[in-house]
Amino acid sequence: MAIEKCPVCDWDMQDGGIKVNVAGKEITVCCDECAEKALAASGSK
């Protein structure tokens, strides 16, 4: 199984990551901090 990388920080994903809806699309990030950054960058809350 390939290791997925976080689209925000490019770190290896652990434990399946955290799913976040950004601009109407679901992405998976590695941690709460990256989830907050992705939401802030998209203007979502």
Secondary structure as GFF3:
##gff-version 3
##sequence-region A 1 45
A	DSSP	beta_strand	18	22	.	.	.	ID=ss1
A	DSSP	beta_strand	25	29	.	.	.	ID=ss2
A	DSSP	alpha_helix	32	42	.	.	.	ID=ss3
###
